[in-house]
């Protein structure tokens, strides 16, 4: 869903009033399947989520709505 200019402006004003700025980040992670032999946590969705949240929290970010899922590939 795309935000209208009015919605973007209203969100920006709310952020200024709250003294916070929000970021929306999206990326895809990949890992060589051979790593599974060395450590299964490298492929555990909850472990990956916890690690990302920990890294960002250590950098003083408040993390919300973090979603990590394993994507099925056609190999």
Phi, psi and omega in degrees: 000123179274138176281142173282167178299321178299316180296319179297317180295318180296317178298318178298318178296318179298320180295318178298319181291326180275349182072024180227152174239136179259146176234139173249121186239136178222131176204165179243131177257146173223154181213142178295128182299340178295339179293338181302327179297328186273324183197112182293337180295339177298341183243003180275118185302316181295320179297317179298314179300314180298320180295315180297315179298319179297315180301313183290322177297320177299335178266014177069026172267145170267122186257129176218155177057037177280126182231123178237123177228152175272126181267134177286133178247154181262072178260000000 
